[in-house]
Amino acid sequence: MANSGKTLIYGLKPLLEYYPRTIQTLVLVERMHKLYPVKPDYVGLSIATTPKDHIQVEVSNGEVLGAYIG
């Protein structure tokens, strides 16, 4: 999930040591709360939520069945 972009920044940090020309990111759910300048290239679902909302993604046998706000 792309929430603040913080997880993406930490995930990309080790890759940046190798000076890649491009990095593409994919997220299942983008939540629209940006604290860091990271934008996913591919998004499964964009949801406008509050920072207190919790998103649960239901997956069965490698297939996404749904995403729910709780």
N, C-alpha and C positions, 0 to 999 in steps of 0.2 A: 504494500500500500504506500502510496505517496501521501504523506501527511504534511510534515514540515520540510521534507527534503533532507533532514538530518541523517537518516539511515542510508540514503543514496550517497551522500557525501562521504560517510565513513566506508561504504562499500567500494566507492571509486578510488579512494585515497591510495591503496596499494597499487592499483593499475597505473596511476599517474606517474609512478617512479620509472615506468618504461616508455614514457613520452609517446603514447599512442596518437595516431593522426585523428581518429574519431572514436567515440564511445557512444553506443546507443543503449538506452535503458527502456525497460518494459515494466509496467506495474499492472496488477489486476484491478486495483481501485485507486483512483486519484481523489483526494479529499479537498483540494483547493485551499489549503492552509500553507502558505509559503513563508518560511523563515530564511531559507537559503535559495540562492539562484539556480535551482535545479529543476528542469522540466523534462518529464519522461517523453521519449520519442513515440512510444506505443502505449496506449491506455485501453484497458478492457472496459472500464466503467468510470465515469466522472460523477461524483456525488458532492453536492454542497452540504456540508455538515458543520456542526459546532465542534470546537476542540474537545468537548466532554463526551461527544458521541463515540460509541464503539462500533466498529464494522466487523461483522463475522462473515467469512466466505466459506460456503459449504462446497466441499469437493468430494467426489466419489469416483474411484477407479480412474483417477487422472482427469476427470471431467468436472468443470465448475458448474454446479447446479444452481447457485444463486449467491447474492450478497445481501446481507440484512443489517439494518441500523438497529442498534440496541442500546 
